[in-house]
Amino acid sequence: MIASAACLSPGTGAGPARAGGADGAPTALPADLRAWDELTRRFHAKDVLSWPQRQVDGKPCRVSPALTVPVGEELNHHRLTVEFTGTGSVELGLVHSAGSNLDYALAKRYLRSRFRPVSSGQEVIISSGRRCERTAWLLLRSKGDVRITAVRHRCWRGKGTIYGHVARVFEFAGQKLPYRIMAPRNYDPRRSYPLVVSISGSGGVGTDNRRNMEMVILARYLFANYYHDARFECFSIVPQIPPANAAPAPYWPKGPRGRPVADYYAYIEAAHENGWFVQATLALIRQLIAKDALRIDPDRIYYSGFSYGGRACWEFLKAGRDLFAGAICCAGWPIGRLGLAPTGPALRRLKQDVSRYKHIPVLIVHGQNDRRMQPGSQAVHREIIAQGGKSTYVVLPGANHISSAGATWGNRKYVAWLFEQNRKKNP
């Protein structure tokens, strides 16, 4: 039924190897980061006529054979082209699923793209915001006097990836830090690229190197939403926050009796500027910057964090005040108790903390209905402004704690703001 099918070799998506320049520039992306390739299917007219017809949204359409990859691989970024003659119209759509049951996938609207009208030869890109999808079907609907002559389907295939990020482990102080990393789509060794650090909420805590990617973090959107936007090409890393009892004892913030200091909760000791997780992540960032083969721009290191990661934002900015060019803190809070603005000793400490990172531009975002998180963030915002720093405070109408994440990372304006920051511009 498939007239011709071609599978490019792994790593072709990273571009062909280039000869090294006189400055010793690397010739290609390191092989361990080329974890994806491209699949291509092409159907001729007789193949399309043999596709079965199904009712979708009450209207008939033709459904292609399934494109399926094994467990451990994922499909995304489908590029569809149809060639036709005649005076009628053609619409293309896509069904995508982690399983192989077409009836189930058709019944779930979130597994179907909307139909898109196309011209003959026009390429349509359809991406999925869902992880680890392994099966895809093309949907084709025509109206009027139309003769389909060819359909082409190209798509991105990742091997061992989640949202385009491959699994890696970094060793620091005798312990392992699981993390995920994604390289720029059109990597060019003649360019330099930003590095975006995404820290998840507490639901991403663990050691499996998967839960960190299942949270609503900027890294997911960099792959699913902005992958084809040249403005946002970057290296992206997602370190996984360790469980509370996994951090080596010397890195726990403790008081005189060996207990966590008063203004930290027992389950978030990892979010401390001198804690193992923060220090391990900063060491990882510096190691990646030092790798000539990656071409990471040291003046464009960006932090993004949600909830727990938003809480950790201020600790990262203190510990990495010479490293970060900008940060987005979503639904987090600084020192002090939830729901209360810091006062007394906590407020004095906040003023001291702000003096250390006030030069780093920050965007603080909260949902309107996420009231417990806001008092502390409002206090840090006011203090940054009072000390002459750069801070923008945004309240998302109608959003709660969870929904604020998608509303933040899915807002192209906020992400563009982050990518405009440059350490050279900071005072």
TORROTOR-389121 format. One record per residue: residue in three letters; x negated, y negated, z of N, C-alpha, C, O in turn. Coordinates in steps of 0.001 Angstrom, whole numbers, plus 500000, padded with zeros to 6 digits. Layout:
alaXYZXYZXYZXYZ/...
//
This chain:
met499176501199500000500000500000500000499142498751500000499537497727499442/ile497970498821500619497059497688500613496211497766499364495487498737499144/ala496309496729498546495590496764497280494095496779497493493374497520496825/ser493623495958498425492203495981498752492034495462500157492756494558500577/ala491100496014500883490854495566502252489360495518502483488641496456502140/ala488890494422503065487462494282503316487240493931504766487954493092505315/cys486280494545505388485918494237506769484489493723506778483559494462506456/leu484311492466507141482974491909507173482203492473508347482796492867509351/ser480917492513508233480089493062509301480131492162510519480336490956510376/pro479942492713511729479990491904512945479026490737512872477879490870512447/gly479531489582513304478672488409513372478732487532512153478133486456512155/thr479430487942511103479458487100509916480156485785510177479889484794509498/gly481043485764511149481746484523511442480832483443511964481174482263511887/ala479674483810512496478761482808513029477972482125511937477198481208512211/gly478158482562510695477458481933509588476186482687509259475653483404510106/pro475692482534508040474487483235507634473263482707508355473232481554508784/ala472261483552508484471016483111509116470350482063508242470391482144507015/arg469741481085508883469071480018508152467584480070508446467163480529509508/ala466818479610507526465379479565507752465070478550508832465698477494508899/gly464103478868509677463738477953510741463082476709510188462382476760509177/gly463311475582510858462749474323510409461354474107510954460825474921511710/ala460771472990510551459414472683510984459346472432512480458287472571513093/asp460489472059513071460491471782514506460678473044515326460824472978516547/gly460673474197514662460817475455515381462242475770515760462470476567516670/ala463221475162515085464627475394515402464980476858515203464460477492514284/pro465850477412516039466247478809515883466962479020514557467537478083514003/thr466930480236514053467507480510512746468966480914512811469681480753511822/ala469432481430513927470820481871514012471217482016515467470376481987516365/leu472513482172515683473019482394517028472498483727517553472445484695516795/pro472112483811518830471655485092519385472673486197519142473880485980519248/ala472171487381518816473041488488518416474053488857519490475165489273519163/asp473695488715520774474617489142521826475817488213521971476749488530522710/leu475813487070521280476966486176521308477801486281520034478873485681519945/arg477323487034519054478090487207517816478999488419517980478763489477517396/ala480028488244518774480902489365519136482173489388518307483162489994518718/trp482169488745517153483376488729516346483036488773514864481925488441514452/asp484010489188514081483883489164512633485246488822512044486140488387512771/glu485416489009510756486661488650510092487179489831509284486422490484508567/leu488467490097509405489126491134508622489920490478507500490498489406507680/thr489945491128506346490667490584505196491532491667504558491072492782504313/arg492783491325504294493679492203503536494248491407502365494531490215502489/arg494411492074501238495015491424500076496073492353499485495822493537499260/phe497248491800499240498362492562498689498724492009497317498798490794497129/his498951492911496354499420492503495035500948492524495003501596492907495977/ala501505492111493881502962491965493762503694493269494079504682493257494813/lys503225494389493536503928495656493762503862496075495230504777496725495736/asp502771495699495916502666496025497340503706495257498150504359495817499031/val503853493961497840504798493127498584506225493620498373507030493607499305/leu506545494055497152507888494555496868508204495819497663509371496132497898/ser507164496545498076507386497780498837507519497532500339507844498450501091/trp507269496285500784507424495988502207508890496150502611509774495719501871/pro509166496751503747510560496888504187511160495535504561510447494616504964/gln512468495428504423513161494197504796513759494340506184514297495389506538/arg513660493270506968514226493235508315514974491925508506514722490940507811/gln515891491931509454516599490711509814515836490004510936515624490577512005/val515431488778510692514745487972511701515488486649511817515597485904510843/asp515995486361513000516810485165513231518013485131512294518427484067511834/gly518566486303512021519768486386511209519547486263509719520512486211508956/lys518289486214509283517994486089507860517031487198507443516158487582508221/pro517182487718506217516298488802505776514893488294505453514718487171504980/cys513915489126505712512539488827505314511806490145505134512257491187505610/arg510686490093504453509866491287504266508774491322505335508232490288505725/val508463492542505802507470492729506866506330493584506328506561494673505803/ser505113493096506459503945493812505943503618495021506808504133495136507920/pro502773495926506321502233496975507187501460496339508345500957495222508227/ala501375497052509445500688496530510624499176496528510419498613497442509818/leu498541495490510926497086495459511045496778495716512513497179494933513374/thr496075496799512807495836497208514192494354497453514426493662498006513572/val493875497035515595492492497302515992492515498098517290493526498088517992/pro491424498788517628491400499638518829491469498835520125491258497623520139/val491768499541521204491730498941522540490319498406522792489332499058522453/gly490233497226523383488936496591523604488609495544522561487634494805522700/glu489432495477521499489272494440520489490523493559520503491557493952521042/glu490424492378519913491580491487519843491601490759518507490561490507517899/leu492813490427518064493023489694516823493547488300517136494279488103518106/asn493166487340516306493713485990516457493333485169515228492608485634514349/his493836483944515190493521482979514134493732483589512743492791483803511980/his494988483853512456495373484474511189495482483401510107496144482381510295/arg494831483644508986494836482708507857495601483378506717495140484363506140/leu496762482835506404497678483460505451497803482607504192497923481384504263/thr497773483274503042497939482599501755498844483441500871498676484658500789/val499798482803500212500660483504499265500598482776497923500638481547497865/glu500502483545496861500512482989495506501807483424494829502176484598494865/phe502486482468494215503769482795493594504065481825492462503457480759492355/thr504999482214491634505480481369490549506986481219490687507624481954491441/gly507550480269489959508987480058490002509347478742490657508474477964491041/thr510634478503490780511126477213491278511708477296492682512205476296493199/gly511656478460493304512207478612494643511211478232495723510221477551495456/ser511479478680496951510633478355498103510202479628498818510858480666498724/val509075479527499543508521480666500283508169480206501687507645479108501877/glu508459481054502671508077480795504059507273481981504585507557483134504259/leu506260481676505408505421482710506010505525482650507527505690481578508110/gly505427483812508154505399483888509605504530485048510035503964485754509201/leu504425485245511346503565486300511874504176486865513149504723486128513970/val504078488175513300504421488840514550503126489390515123502358490030514405/his502870489151516406501610489583517009501898490196518369502738489690519114/ser501210491278518698501519491990519933500311492777520410499426493125519628/ala500290493053521722499252493925522277499584495387522016498720496254522148/gly500839495667521645501260497033521348501532497215519871501187496361519054/ser502158498341519528502398498657518124503875498829517800504214499340516733/asn504768498407518711506200498563518519506755497318517833506908496272518464/leu507055497431516544507535496283515781508889495798516282509108494592516390/asp509800496720516589511127496317517057511026495486518335511706494471518485/tyr510173495929519244509986495188520498509417493802520218509879492807520776/ala508405493746519345507760492467519059508719491498518374508707490303518667/leu509554492008517460510507491136516779511562490595517738512085489498517541/ala511871491371518780512903490950519733512407489881520698513214489210521342/lys511093489713520806510521488742521736510058487507520964509104487570520189/arg510737486396521181510398485185520425508965484727520673508332484161519781/tyr508451484967521880507102484507522172506038485327521435504864484956521431/leu506443486442520811505509487232520010505650486943518516505023487600517685/arg506477485957518186506668485595516784506340484123516575506703483274517389/ser505661483834515494505471482437515124506726481952514409507546482759513971/arg506872480668514295507970480137513486507614480304512009506439480358511644/phe508633480383511175508389480449509736507911479084509244508415478044509667/arg506940479111508352506374477867507840506487477834506319506018478752505646/pro507102476790505769507174476676504306505787476448503727505000475678504279/val505482477115502618504155477008502022504270476799500520505252477189499888/ser503243476176499973503100476069498528502240477221498042501531477843498833/ser502293477507496770501475478577496220499998478249496402499540477175496012/gly499255479185496998497828478998497221497478478247498487496300478139498828/gln498474477720499199498216476971500434497895477930501576498592478927501766/glu496845477632502335496482478472503477497139477950504752497100476755505046/val497740478865505495498364478545506774497600479276507870497325480470507744/ile497256478569508944496558479185510077497544479339511227498158478364511661/ile497693480563511719498575480845512849497744481470513960497139482526513775/ser497718480814515116496959481308516263497910481696517380499033481197517455/ser497457482582518240498267483057519354497662482600520669496443482614520839/gly498517482194521598498048481816522921497995482977523887497687482789525064/arg498288484169523413498303485346524274497002486124524115496369486080523061/arg496612486830525161495313487491525170495405488926524661496452489569524739/cys494295489401524144494090490812523799495190491386522904495624492519523111/glu495640490620521918496629491147520989495923491950519907494943491497519316/arg496442493162519656495733494103518790496487494449517505495953495155516650/thr497719493961517362498521494320516194499176493075515619499619492194516356/ala499232493010514286499863491864513625500601492334512380500136493214511655/trp501771491723512146502557491954510940502836490606510283503146489637510977/leu502732490529508977503098489323508250504589489333507965505169490387507702/leu505210488163508019506612487993507658506685487079506442506049486026506415/leu507454487478505439507558486687504214509022486557503829509748487546503732/arg509438485323503612510825485048503237510816484134502016510132483111502004/ser511575484505500994511641483683499783513087483348499462514012484057499860/lys513263482257498737514597481796498372514550481241496958513640480490496607/gly515528481613496154515588481103494793514784481950493825514510483122494081/asp514414481346492720513693482038491647512198482051491965511465481141491579/val511756483092492672510358483193493102509821484575492742510492485588492939/arg508604484596492213507914485858491960506585485836492699505687485068492353/ile506462486682493721505225486765494496504176487510493674504436488606493178/thr503001486919493531501930487581492783500830488127493687500175489107493331/ala500617487516494843499570488007495751499758487399497139500259486283497279/val499347488147498155499328487665499540497977488040500138497518489174499995/arg497350487085500804496067487366501455496180487070502947496764486068503359/his495612487960503735495640487838505196494214487988505717493619489061505614/arg493676486921506270492372486969506930492576486659508401493402485814508747/cys491837487328509269491985487029510691490694487289511447489830488053511018/trp490599486628512578489465486749513494489629488028514306490722488323514789/arg488539488791514458488565489989515300487431489914516312486263489804515938/gly487776489975517586486776489980518644486581491376519196487530492154519292/lys485347491690519559485023493007520105484542492847521543483475492288521795/gly485342493346522477485002493210523884485237491811524415484691491444525455/thr486037491029523720486286489646524121487660489501524766488545490333524567/ile487821488438525537489122487977526011489181486490525699488348485716526171/tyr490159486097524910490230484724524416488887484288523822488423483174524063/gly488282485169523056487053484829522353485803484813523202484715484584522673/his485913485049524501484774484989525410484250486397525694485023487294526031/val482945486586525560482329487884525830481877487944527287481597486916527903/ala481812489149527825481461489352529233479947489376529413479225490017528649/arg479486488672530428478072488652530778477940488652532303478912488405533017/val476734488931532793476452488910534230475170488127534450474183488320533741/phe475194487239535441474022486436535793473612486790537215474447486803538119/glu472335487075537416471854487433538745471242486220539429470426485497538858/phe471666486023540674471171484888541451471100485293542917472072485799543476/ala469960485072543527469751485368544953470152486798545291470763487052546329/gly469804487723544413470053489130544677471482489582544480471832490704544846/gln472314488727543908473712489091543699474129488754542270473533487887541630/lys475153489442541777475578489283540393476795488372540287477763488507541035/leu476722487443539338477831486540539036478424486936537689477788486709536659/pro479635487527537662480274487819536370480731486513535716481235485616536393/tyr480553486414534416481054485241533707481342485607532263480868486625531757/arg482120484770531614482431484917530191481859483721529444481767482619529985/ile481474483957528186480901482877527392481388482976525951481522484069525402/met481649481820525349482044481739523944481150480730523241480870479659523779/ala480706481073522043479865480192521240480730479361520297481885479714520059/pro480196478266519754480960477462518789481341478282517563480594479162517136/arg482499477988517007482988478736515847482041478609514657481700479610514027/asn481623477406514350480735477175513204479344476796513698478844475704513425/tyr478736477713514424477433477415515016476415477025513942476260477718512936/asp475731475914514172474700475412513269473481475059514117473561474145514939/pro472360475751513945471189475499514794470585474116514617469705473720515381/arg471050473377513615470541472014513425471291471010514296470901469845514387/arg472371471468514936473172470598515796472963470956517259472391471998517580/ser473433470084518140473505470415519560474973470393519968475785469701519354/tyr475309471158521010476708471352521378476942471078522862476054471287523688/pro478148470608523193478504470474524611478664471851525248478814472860524559/leu478629471869526568478935473072527341480090472736528274480016471778529044/val481161473528528205482332473324529058482388474440530092482349475621529746/val482478474062531353482599475016532455484051475018532917484590473967533263/ser484689476185532926486075476308533383486110477160534644485643478299534647/ile486669476600535717486801477331536976488286477528537257489061476571537246/ser488673478765537507490086479130537619490651478818538995489946478358539893/gly491948479085539131492594479049540427492277480306541215491535481167540741/ser492835480418542419492502481544543297492938482882542711492420483925543111/gly493886482871541767494295484119541132493199484749540301493292485923539945/gly492154483985539983491048484513539195489917485067540032488918485535539486/val490054485023541368489000485528542254488827487027542063489811487757541950/gly487585487487542027487337488920541891485963489198541340485091488329541339/thr485774490418540870484485490836540315484652491566538989483675492089538454/asp485882491614538440486139492416537243485833491690535942485822492312534880/asn485584490387536003485295489569534818486472489564533841486283489400532636/arg487668489741534358488887489667533550489897488688534140490490487883533423/arg490083488767535454491081487906536090490755486429535882491660485601535790/asn489490486103535808489113484707535572489620484213534223489901483024534069/met489744485118533230490237484732531911491758484787531821492340484244530882/glu492403485429532773493859485550532732494552484332533322495767484189533189/met493802483462533967494368482241534526494511481174533433493904481275532366/val495327480150533722495519479061532759494365478070532937494414477189533796/ile493345478228532125492136477415532226491834476792530871492368477226529851/leu490984475784530860490660475099529614490023476049528611490261475912527411/ala489224477002529062488550477928528146489540478637527232489261478825526048/arg490691479031527763491711479690526940492182478772525826492366479211524691/tyr492377477515526142492880476569525149491806476213524125492120475949522965/leu490552476203524544489477475946523587489464477010522498489089476736521358/phe489875478224522852489929479299521856491262479326521118491288479345519888/ala492364479328521855493672479544521231494226478297520548494916478412519536/asn493939477103521081494550475879520566493600475001519759494015474364518790/tyr492326474963520154491408473982519567490264474616518777489292473941518436/tyr490380475898518491489279476628517865488925476073516491487768476136516076/his489911475531515784489677475026514432489509473512514400489467472917513322/asp489413472892515551489214471445515631487727471173515838487173471476516895/ala487090470605514830485638470392514875485222469503516039484079469575516491/arg486141468658516534485791467769517650485495468542518924484780468054519799/phe486047469751519031485943470493520279485049471726520163485137472631520992/glu484202471769519159483261472886519062482261472786520209481674471729520441/cys482073473885520916481242473842522118480886475255522550481411476235522023/phe479989475338523514479810476561524280480741476466525481480888475401526082/ser481361477576525823482319477604526930481970478753527858481759479877527402/ile481905478482529166481639479547530130482713479550531214483261478509531576/val483000480755531723484004480929532773483417481821533863483609483036533822/pro482710481253534834482209482061535959483377482538536818484371481828536972/gln483253483738537374484325484266538218484010484025539687482938484384540175/ile484956483413540380484793483124541801484765484441542572485655485270542385/pro483771484658543431483701485922544174484693485949545326485105484896545811/pro485084487142545770485913487232546982485185486602548162483960486486548158/ala485954486195549176485372485474550308484253486249550984483259485661551411/asn484408487564551086483402488343551810482252488792550923481384489542551369/ala482235488336549655481186488778548737479991487838548713478901488231548298/ala480186486599549154479086485642549125478046486016550178478408486314551317/pro476753486008549818475712486309550807475811485362552004476050484166551837/ala475628485895553198475823485129554426475077483795554471475646482819554959/pro473834483699553988473145482403554086473854481278553337473589480103553589/tyr474752481630552418475413480602551622476784480219552165477452479361551587/trp477212480822553245478497480433553825478333479120554585477374478971555343/pro479239478170554401479194476954555220479711477266556618480907477499556794/lys478831477274557611479236477692558950478945476624559993478030475812559861/gly479761476665561028479572475776562154478645476401563184478036477436562913/pro478525475792564364477572476261565379477864477657565906476952478317566405/arg479105478132565813479440479464566313479525480502565191480050481597565392/gly479018480162564039479010481113562938480305481208562179480469482099561346/arg481244480298562452482509480296561730482481479221560645481697478274560726/pro483343479368559621483398478320558589483666476959559220484441476856560171/val483034475922558699483189474590559264484653474168559209485432474692558414/ala485014473216560062486418472934560353487250472527559145488433472862559078/asp486656471808558182487484471300557093487489472224555878487794471787554768/tyr487153473493556080487257474481555011488128475636555480488080476034556644/tyr488921476165554563489735477314554880488912478578554665488003478602553835/ala489232479620555411488423480836555362488370481441553964487375482065553596/tyr489453481260553169489482481930551872488849481102550757488834481548549610/ile488330479919551053487721479135549980486294478718550310485833477677549842/glu485592479510551106484222479114551408483329479132550171482254478533550177/ala483765479816549104482974479794547877482906478388547299481928478032546641/ala483945477581547542483978476221546999483262475265547943483895474427548585/his481973475388548023481145474536548870479874474225548101479311475108547453/glu479419472992548164478284472593547330477042473442547565476251473643546644/asn476859473940548781475706474787549066476064476265549094475232477100549448/gly477311476595548718477734477985548688477100478745547533476631478152546561/trp477095480061547656476444480892546637477077480706545264476362480616544266/phe478410480648545195479077480552543893478703479267543167478367479296541983/val478760478143543867478411476865543237476950476861542815476629476458541698/gln476070477303543691474645477292543370474308478273542246473465477981541398/ala474965479436542240474725480410541169475203479862539828474527480028538812/thr476368479209539822476900478650538575476008477538538048475763477461536844/leu475522476681538928474620475610538493473322476184537937472784475670536956/ala472819477245538559471603477891538044471858478494536669470997478436535792/leu473041479072536480473406479624535172473456478522534118472935478691533016/ile474077477400534453474166476285533501472778475823533089472510475611531906/arg471904475669534064470545475193533749469780476211532907468986475839532043/gln470023477488533161469359478507532343469851478451530898469056478580529967/leu471154478260530705471702478180529355471173476944528625470868477007527434/ile471066475826529338470524474611528722469091474835528268468675474327527227/ala468340475595529050466920475808528751466695476732527560465588476781527024/lys467724477464527136467569478386526008467623477606524699468677477097524318/asp466496477515524016466439476772522758467396477338521720467925476600520889/ala467617478639521767468455479280520753469906478816520818470639478966519841/leu470335478259521946471733477863522083471986476419521676473102476076521285/arg470986475583521759471138474181521360472236473472522158473078472785521580/ile472229473635523467473194472948524328472671471554524649471514471386525034/asp473534470562524488473172469173524753473231468921526262474320468970526834/pro472117468656526919472129468465528379472898467225528821473209467083530003/asp473208466325527891473961465118528240475462465296528069476228464359528295/arg475893466500527668477326466751527482477723468062528163478152469015527513/ile477570468084529479477999469217530295479284468794531000479296467808531737/tyr480361469536530776481677469133531267482235470159532247482062471367532082/tyr482907469641533270483545470502534264485059470416534110485612469338533895/ser485719471561534223487181471595534248487611472625535273487096473743535293/gly488556472251536125488997473177537154490460472987537482490977471870537457/phe491128474098537791492545474071538154492732474680539536492191475748539821/ser493500474006540402493850474503541729492579474766542543491903473819542945/tyr492249476030542789490992476360543470489823475713542728488917475147543339/gly489863475810541389488809475187540590488832473677540686487792473028540580/gly490042473098540890490136471661541117489570471283542472488943470234542618/arg489790472136543462489189471928544781487665471991544684486955471197545299/ala487181472952543899485731473119543754485097471992542949483885471787543015/cys485911471258542186485378470192541333484462469256542105483351468958541667/trp484936468798543254484178467793544007482886468381544576481891467671544719/glu482903469670544898481683470319545377480673470470544237479472470280544433/phe481168470811543049480282470913541887479694469554541526478520469461541168/leu480500468500541619479991467176541261478952466692542267478011465990541896/lys479114467061543535478095466699544521476796467454544257475718466862544213/ala476915468765544084475721469588543902475089469382542531473874469509542381/gly475914469063541524475404468884540166475548467460539680475845467222538509/arg475335466501540589475555465092540242474603464597539158474878463592538502/asp473482465298538967472543464937537904472788465744536634472009465663535684/leu473869466524536615474083467480535533475316467165534693475258467221533464/phe476432466834535342477708466723534634477910465333534036477549464313534624/ala478510465338532823478813464080532137480242463633532392480547462448532252/gly481121464548532762482516464217533007483243465424533552482745466547533473/ala484441465189534115485185466287534727486678466019534669487125464874534729/ile487448467111534550488904467057534711489257467935535898488968469131535912/cys489885467326536889490324468033538087491841468136538036492536467129538165/cys492358469342537849493802469552537728494327470282538961493897471395539264/ala495251469653539661495949470272540793495005470745541887495244471778542513/gly493941470000542120493017470320543202493108469282544301493983468417544269/trp492217469358545266492199468373546344490796468344546948490077469339546863/pro490391467226547556489064467156548176489113467695549601489956468535549913/ile488231467230550459488208467710551839489479467309552567490183466391552145/gly489766467991553647490965467699554417492021468762554208491851469675553400/arg493108468636554938494168469634554864495168469293553767495395468130553432/leu495754470350553224496751470172552177497909469321552681498378469492553806/gly498360468404551834499517467591552166499211466364552987500099465547553232/leu497958466215553422497589465076554255496395464348553655495447464976553184/ala496446463034553674495287462255553252494218462352554338494552462351555522/pro492944462435553963491888462537554977491824461286555842491952460167555344/thr491627461485557131491492460377558080490317460662559004489793461776559032/gly489910459657559753488861459838560752487577460379560150487109459864559134/pro486989461427560767485730461988560267485823462476558825484871462343558056/ala486985463048558460487141463544557091487089462396556086486515462545555007/leu487679461258556428487654460107555532486244459534555423485813459135554341/arg485525459495556550484144458999556505483280459910555640482421459445554891/arg483519461204555756482752462131554924483123461972553448482263462057552572/leu484418461741553180484849461537551797484127460344551179483688460409550031/lys484002459261551933483304458082551425481847458413551101481311457958550091/gln481216459200551959479830459601551697479742460483550450478841460330549625/asp480700461412550331480701462296549162480863461505547869480138461730546900/val481814460585547860482086459802546654480857459010546227480611458848545032/ser480093458521547179478898457747546831477890458575546050477006458023545395/arg478016459895546112477066460775545428477484461094543999476631461385543160/tyr478800461044543703479225461415542346480081460346541664480682460616540624/lys480145459153542224481011458110541665480618457729540241481436457177539505/his479374458016539840478917457658538497479451458598537422479307458316536233/ile480070459718537824480587460697536867482059460392536594482859460426537529/pro482450460097535358483864459832535052484721461069535319484356462178534929/val485856460875535982486748461991536288488176461648535883488606460498535963/leu488891462667535451490320462566535171491018463492536159490814464705536129/ile491841462920537033492544463683538064494001463818537638494677462815537407/val494488465057537534495840465300537024496629466137538029496132467134538553/his497862465714538285498757466456539177500157466490538592500570465573537882/gly500885467563538900502294467620538569503089466763539539502754466681540720/gln504128466133539047504947465259539886505503465992541105505624465411542184/asn505842467270540929506451468040542013505440468834542836505823469631543692/asp504167468619542583503106469300543341502624468348544437501480467894544421/arg503502468058545375503251466959546315502189467276547362501520466365547850/arg502022468543547717501057468875548768499628468562548340498778468245549173/met499369468653547045498010468456546560497640466980546409496458466638546387/gln498634466113546306498343464754545862497700463818546885496845463025546492/pro498057463859548177497483462865549095495956462836549105495360461759549092/gly495319464003549128493862464033549129493276463506547834492278462785547845/ser493900463867546705493405463400545411493580461897545257492721461221544690/gln494696461375545762494896459924545706493825459201546512493362458128546126/ala493438459798547636492406459184548474491060459156547760490360458145547798/val490694460257547109489398460281546425489421459352545213488413458718544901/his490558459267544529490678458348543390490482456903543844489725456153543228/arg491162456518544913491030455139545414489595454845545836489086453748545608/glu488950455830546452487589455600546934486599455480545775485674454669545833/ile486788456278544729485911456164543554486029454768542952485022454135542633/ile487259454294542801487472452951542244486866451895543161486229450953542689/ala487062452049544471486546451068545434485028450983545383484454449921545625/gln484376452101545069482914452109545011482385451822543607481196451998543341/gly483263451382542714482828450983541380482691452116540390482070451945539341/gly483260453276540701483168454414539794484296454444538780485099453516538694/lys484344455540538003485345455689536945486251456870537267485817458022537274/ser487508456564537530488479457612537830489825457224537237490252456074537338/thr490488458196536617491834458005536084492753459005536763492451460197536819/tyr493869458522537275494816459382537996496095459497537171496713458489536831/val496491460733536851497655460982536004498641461874536747498254462897537312/val499908461490536746500980462318537300501854462780536137502356461962535367/leu502031464092536017502805464669534921504271464775535334504588465529536254/pro505166464045534684506586464053535070507193465457535017507063466161534016/gly507852465850536098508569467116536136507719468355536316508264469447536472/ala506402468226536300505529469401536390505317469808537845505302468964538741/asn505152471115538069504807471608539400503345472048539406502590471730538487/his502956472774540438501548473159540561501098474014539373500057473746538773/ile501878475035539036501479475959537972501604475320536596500681475406535786/ser502737474680536327502959474141534982502033472975534649501856472643533477/ser501443472352535667500539471231535392499292471685534632498688470897533905/ala498904472952534798497698473444534118497887473438532604497078472864531875/gly498962474081532130499209474110530696499439472726530125499020472431529006/ala500116471864530905500380470503530436499099469685530340499021468743529551/thr498103470038531131496822469323531092495938469839529965495508469070529105/trp495666471142529969494755471699528955495383471676527566494668471645526564/gly496704471689527497497369471639526202497534470237525653498059470064524553/asn497096469236526397497185467846525944495879467474525241494845467286525882/arg495946467374523939494738467109523145494076465794523546492858465654523437/lys494866464837524005494316463540524405493396463682525611492337463057525660/tyr493793464502526584492958464695527771491658465413527412490582465044527883/val491772466440526573490578467194526183489641466311525363488422466378525520/ala490214465485524490489387464564523699488651463589524614487488463261524375/trp489333463128525662488666462233526623487440462912527224486377462300527332/leu487587464174527612486469464890528220485291464973527258484146464753527652/phe485571465291525999484500465468525020483861464139524603482813464135523957/glu484472463036524961483874461728524664482829461325525698482055460396525466/gln482800462010526833481886461618527905480456462041527570480221463081526954/asn479519461210527990478103461479527737477302460975528934477476459838529374/arg476438461817529448475678461459530650474849460199530456474594459469531414/lys474425459938529222473624458742528954474419457458529193473846456400529455/lys475759457566529099476599456388529284476935456136530747477416455059531099/asn476682457130531605477012456973533015475997456070533703474803456161533420/pro476452455202534601475522454282535283474552455023536192473708454399536834/
//
